[in-house]
Amino acid sequence: MNAQALSTILARVLLALMFVVSGISKLTGIEGTAGYIASAGLPAPQLLALGAGLLEVVAGTMLIVGWQARWAALALAAFTLVASVLFHNFWAMPADQAFMQQLMFMKNLAVVGGLLFVFAQGPGRASIDARRLATA
Amino acid sequence: MNAQGWPLLVARILLALMFLLAGFEKLSSPAGTAGWIAGAGLPMPMVLTIASGLLEVVAGSLLVIGWQARWAALALAAFTVAANLLFHNFWAMPADQAFMQQLMFLKNTAVVGGLLFVFAFGPGTASLDARRAAA
């Protein structure tokens, strides 16, 4: 495994960690997440909490193992953009929350940038995608 | 410029934006950041504020234009890891701050992952690095 493969697998684990952690936290605490979702005025909060948690855990895991990693990265990027606009809309928040929410929003945008890199370049050689390509 | 050039340019801009904004903020009102740095028990808070602001603005700009982008990404990744350990050490925080700080820590960690991707693959074809390599 060369240096590029090593840094890309490390990069995928780091990128995926927040999704896997917050996905598991959503799935183990559906009520809390559903309340948060309902407070943003969205319908079917329980269903959305479950769907979001599953998406984060499944796509996050696919990103780590590098299976269909480009599509997993694109799905997480879209999810993050939607979540940022719906829940970190700092431009519509009261002043005492706006700073923190803008920080969250900007960090999420940076994460979307990182995920777009994976989408464009693929997961690198230390991945199931690369292994399947090599044996196909 | 091939099809991969444009998405990677967008990705670099998205990755760099938070550093550019935070860097300008530090440089335009260093007193606030310096107080925060001093609060974490670090020495020379004013020098550290200016230096980290400059690093964020310069390396963020290099990442956007794609000049020495791999090294800019690596520098920003190292900076983010250091800032994470020093200022978002949620494991040592009181319970009312720990949740928010852990969120910040994990978001920063994901950003480091994105930057490592740039380091591993380079900035793509829509970049000064690619132009120079082609010349």
Interface residues (C-beta under 8 A of the other chain):
Chain A: A3 Q4 S7 T8 L10 A11 R12 V13 L14 L15 A16 L17 M18 F19 V21 S22 M100 L103 M104 M106 K107 N108 L109 A110 V111 V112 G113 G114 L115 L116 F117 V118 F119 A120 Q121 G124
Chain B: Q4 P7 L8 V10 A11 R12 I13 L14 L15 A16 L17 M18 F19 L21 A22 M100 L103 M104 L106 K107 N108 T109 A110 V111 V112 G113 G114 L115 L116 F117 V118 F119 A120 F121 G124
